[in-house]
């Protein structure tokens, strides 16, 4: 549908005559396509300390070559009761009789206040108040708001008998603070761009270091959280983990770490019962279920107490001499079959350690990338087992002596089989950060200094 009104001319924004108590925020000459008449609309804002009852404007019209034509138009806005910062006129059209008019100028001729006092134009002209946004650079604008308040958006400026605050509020010269946001005039007008830039750079460096620390902390929490998640076949935790991982991928570290925390501030994933995911032989998964009485939290310096023989791999995070150390407790040394690295990692029965290599380059990269891969692999196995609800098929299982062996069939389906004792696979492991559990259950510690991770993430 064709627009009814066509704009022929626009005034400069924020026109003001000293002492007038009125700012003309905008004005336009419009053509009505239905009646072919010309109209003028003015949007005026009161900056008066007293309510305004009436405003009289005088309009001079010009043709295409900027020559004044016709008589001046005088128009009265009546019965206003206009308070400070309120606007009027934007819905009141002023009819222009001469259809040759293509531009106009406007003056505030008279203002009547609620106490019957008046202000009258005594010469001068309407001038534009130089209101402009402080900066288009997001980080500099962020620093500007840190220093001068959340509403700070514009460059503070003095103009005639008024001054404009960073929030955009227009104040009189005798007002020491902004009537809108209470910001100090003296402080705002002393704004130093070089100082702001230096503060911005310093803040960005602090935030960069904070993001790195958060990233390190989150990945550490993720590692522990994974073991907790396989302990809880719970849809809510599954959904929260997926959402948190997505936030982490986007670099939204603050939001991600909040997702990993309960309302009371503790890390999610107190271990009450476990479903252990092992990878024996080629593509089979071993699940055994245990109950742990102790609560495990993943704060710095956590101490673990393990009384049972079969326990999942776990980690301790602690800080000594300003360095955060993550200790990985596992049942045997690492071993990797390079030609199957894209599927899983394995543990040699003799504990021989081999290097993680893959032709598909899944393991070429920093520690963070390696961890991401194993989070996906391990969580993918857990998701399948959960979706197919394997545990409900064996409700009478002896949780201390029996488990479920899940084999990958030729048609790529998972087949759960109830097993116990010697029927359990000789070679078992958890696909997580390259950690695999294998027999015999020899507790060994693999320590990795977080300084290495910090360097990789630079």
N, C-alpha and C positions, 0 to 999 in steps of 0.2 A: 504494500500500500504506500502511495506517495506521501511524503511528509507534508503536512499542511503548511508549516511555517518555514520560510527560507531566510537564513541569516545573511543580511547585506553588509553589516558593519558591527564591530565590537569595540567598546571603549577599553582603554588600559585598565588593569585591575587595581583596586585599592587606591582610589583617588581621594585626596583629602585637602581641605583648606584649613589652615591653622585657626583654631578656636571654634570651628563649626560643630563639633561634637558628633559629626556624622561622617562615615567613610562610605564612599560608593564602591562596593566590592566588585561589581560588574555591571555592564550595560550593553544593550544590543539593539540594533535596528532590524526589524523583521518584516517580511512580506507575507501576508496571508494569501495563500494560493486560491482560496475559495471566494474571498471578497475582493482580492487584489488591493487591499488597503495596506498602508504602512503603519507599523506600530513600534513604539519604543518601550522597552522594559528596563527598569533600574532595580538593582538589588542594593539596598542601603543598610548599613549596620550602625547602631548607636554605640558611641564610646563615652556617652555622657554619664556623670555620676547621678544625675536626676532623670526621672522618667520624661520622655518626650511625647507631647500630645499632637504636634503637627509639624510638617516639613513642607517648605515651599521650594521648588526647583525652577530654574530658568534654563531653557534648552535653545541652543542656536543650531540651525540646520544648514548643511552644505551640499552642493551638487557634486558631480563627478570630477570637476576640476578644482574642487575645494573652495568654491566661492559661496559665500553665505547667500541663501535664498529664503524668501518668505519672511514672515514675522517670527519673532522669538515666541517660543511656547512657554507659558507659565502654568505650572500645575501644583495643586495643593494636595498633600496627603494628610487627611484629617482623622481625628478620633483614634489615635494610634496607641497611646499608653505603652510606649516602647521603652523597655528596660535596657540596661547596659548589656551589650553583646547580642541583643535580639535584632532580627532583620525584618525589613518590610519592602514593599514595592515590587517584588519579583513576580507577583501574580496580578499586578495592576497595570494594564496596558495604557499607554498614552498615544492617542490617535495623531498621526501626521497626515495633514490634508494634501500637501504637495507630493505627488508621486515621483518627482525628480530628485527628491532627497536621497543622498547615498551615504551621508555621515553626519555626525552631530557632536557638539560639545555641551557640557552641562555644568551648572553652578548651583551650589546650595545658597539660596537667597535668604531664607529665614528659618529659624528653628524656634518653636514654642515649647516651653517646659511646663511640668505639672504645677509649679508654683507661680505660673503666669509670667515668669521671666522669659525674655526672648534673646536670641542672638541674630544679628543681621549682617549680611555680607557688606564689607566696607572696602573692597578692592582686593587685588591679588588674583590668584588662579588656583585651580585644582591641580595638585601635583601627586604623582604616583609615589606611594610609600614603598621603598625598596625591600619588599618581603621576598626572601628566596630561601630555598632549602639549603641546609648547611653543607651537605656533601652527598654525592651519589655513591661514594665508596662505602659498602656495608660495614666494614670493620671500623672505619673512622667514625661513622655514624653511631656505631655501637659504643665506642669509647666516649663519644660526645654525650650520649645518654647516661653512661656510667658517671661522668663528671657533673652533668648538669640536670639530671632527672630523666625519668622514663618518657616524659612528654616532649623532651627536647627534639626539635626537628628543623628549626629555622635559624638563620644567622641573626644574632641580636644586633639591633641597629637603632640609632637615634635619628629622628627626622622632625625638624621644626620643634613643636612643643610636645611631641610624643616620643615614646620609645617602644620598640617591638621586642617582646620576649622570645626566648628560644622555643617556647611552646606555641608561638603565633599570637599570643595575647597582646593587644594594643593598650598601652598604659600612658598616663599623663606624666609630664616631666617632673612633677612634684611627688610621684609615687616611687618609693624606694624599693618596693617589692612588687612582683607581678600580681595583679588582682585575680589572675586565673590559677596560677600554680605556686605562688609565693616564692618564686625564685628571686634572688637578690640581683638588682639592677647592676650594682657595682661589680659583682662577681661575673655576671654574664658579659658585660662590656669589656672585661679584662681578659676574655677568652683568647688564648694563645695557640695558634694553629701548630706551630713547631712543637710546643709542649704536648699537645694532644697526640700528634704523630708519634712522639717518643713514648708516651704512655701506651698508645695502641700497640707499638712494636713490643714493648715489655710484656704487655698482657698476652699477646699472641704467643710469645715464647713460653710464658708460664702455662698457658692453655695447651700448647703443644706437648710440653713435658707431662702435664696432667693427663692428656689423652693417652700418651705412651704408658704411663703408670696404670691408668685404668684398663688399657688394653691388656697389659701383662696380668693385672689382677683378674680381669674377666676370663682370660684364657685359663688361668689357674683354677678359677671357680668352675669354669666349664668342664675342665677335666674331672674335678671332683663331682660336679653335678651329674655328669654322665653316669657314673657308677651309682649315684643315688637314683637316677631315672630308671635304670634297668631294675632297680629294686622296687619300683612302684608301677605296676601296670595300671596306670591311672590316666584317663583321657585328659583331665584338666592339666596335669603336668606336661603331658605330651604337647598339648596346644601351646602352653606357655613357653616351653622350650623352643618350639618352632618359631614362635613370634620373637623371642629373644634373639635367636640365631639370625633372623632376618634383620633385626635392628642392628646387630653386630656387623653384618655384611655391609650395611649402609654407613657404618662409621658413627652411628648414634650410640656412643658408649654409655653416656649417662642413663639413657632410657633402657639400654640393654641390662645394665647392672641392677637397675630398679626391678626389672622383670625377674631377676634371679633372687630377689629378696622378698621375704614375707613382710606383712604389715608391721610386725614387731621388730623388723630390722635384721633378723637372722637369715643366713643363707638357706635357701630351699634345700631340701633333700636329706633330712635326718633319716638315717638308715634303720628301718624297722625290720624289713624282710628283703631278701635279695633274690633276683633271678639272674644267675650268672650266665653270660653268653661266651661260650668257648668255641674255638674254631679248630677242630681236630681234622687231620688228614687234608683232603682237598677242600671241599665246599660244604662241610657239615658243621652244625652248631650244637654245642653241648649246653644244656640248661640244667642246673641243679638249684634247689631252693633251700636257703638257710634262714634262720632267724637270729638277729643280733639284738642283744638287750641294750647295749650302750648307745648313746646318742653321739653322732659324729657331727661336729660343726667345723667349718673350714676357715677359722680365723687364724691369724699368725700364731705360730708356736703350738699348734694343736698336737696333743699327745694321743696316740692310738693304743688301744689295748685289744689284743687278739688272742682269744683263748681256744679257738677252733682251728683245726688243721686246714680245712678248705675255706679260704676267705678270698674275696676279690683283691686284685691289685689296688693299691691305694697310694695316696701321696700326703706328705706333710709339708706345709708351707710355713716357713719361719724367717725371721729377719735377724741377722747378726752383723754388727759393725756397719750398719747402713746398707747392707746388701741382702736382697731377698733371695732365698734359696728354696728350690722346690725339690724334694726328695721323692723319688719313685720307688716304691717297694714292690718287687715282683718275685715270682716263684722260680724263675730261671733266667738265664741270659737271653738276649734278643737273637732271633734268627730270621732271615728273610729269604724267600725264594724269588729272585728277581723276575722270573718269567710269569709269576702270578701276583706280583706286587700290586697290580691294579685291583685284585680281589681281596687280599688279606695279607697278614703277616703270620709267620709260623715260628715255632720254637723247635730247634733240633733237640733230640733226646739227650744228646751229650752236652748240651748247653753251648755249643759252638756259636760264636757271633759272626754274622756276615753283614755286609753293608747294604743299606736300603737303596736299591737301584731299580729304575723302571724305564723301559724304552719309551713309554708314553709320557715320561717326565712328570708323573704325578708326585714324585718325591724329590724332584729337583726344585729347590726353593728354600725359603727360610723356615724357621721352626713353626711360625704361625701358620704357614700354608700346610705344613705337614699335619699339624693338629687339626686344622679344618677338615682335611681329607678323612682322618680317622674318626672324627666326630660324625661325619656323614655315613661312613661305612658302618660303624657300630650302631648308630641310631637307625639306619635303614634296616638292619637285621632285627632290631628290637621292634620297629614299627610293624614288620611283617608278622612276627610272632604275636604281637598284641592284637593286630587286626584279625588274625585267624583264631585268636583265643585258644591257644594250645593248652594252657594250664587247666581250663575248664574240662578238658577231655580226660583228665587224670585226677579227679577230686579225691580219690582214696589213696593218693601216693604217700609213701613214707618220706617225709621231707628231709629226714636226716640221712637216709641211705639210698634213695632213688633220685632219678633225674630224667630229663627228656633229651634224647639224641635226635637232632633234626638233620636229616640228610637232604641234599639237593638232588632231585630226581632228574632224569634225562629231559623231561619236558619243562625243566626250570621251576618245578613246584617244590615246596618244602613238605617233607613227610616226617611227622613226629613219631618217635618210637620210645616206649618206656623201657628204661634200662636201669641196672643196678650193679654194684660191686665191680667185678672184673669186666663186665660188659661195657663199662664206661671207657671211652677212648684213652689211649696212652698219651696222646699229644693234644693238649688243650690250651686254649689261650683266649684272651680278650682283645678284640680289635680296637685298640684305643691308644693313640699316640705311639704306636709301635710297641706297646707293651703286650706281652703274651705270657700266659701262665702255663707252665709245663711241669711235668713230674720228673724226678722227685721234687717235692715242694721245699726247695732250698731258698730261704729268705735271703735275698741279696738287695743291696741298695744301689740304685743308679741315680747319682746326683747330677743335676744340670744347673749351672749358675745362670740366674736370670739376666746377668750382664750380657751373656751371649745373645739371648733373645732380644734384649734392648738394642744391641748392635744390628741384628738382623732386621729389626723393624724400622731403622732409620731410613 
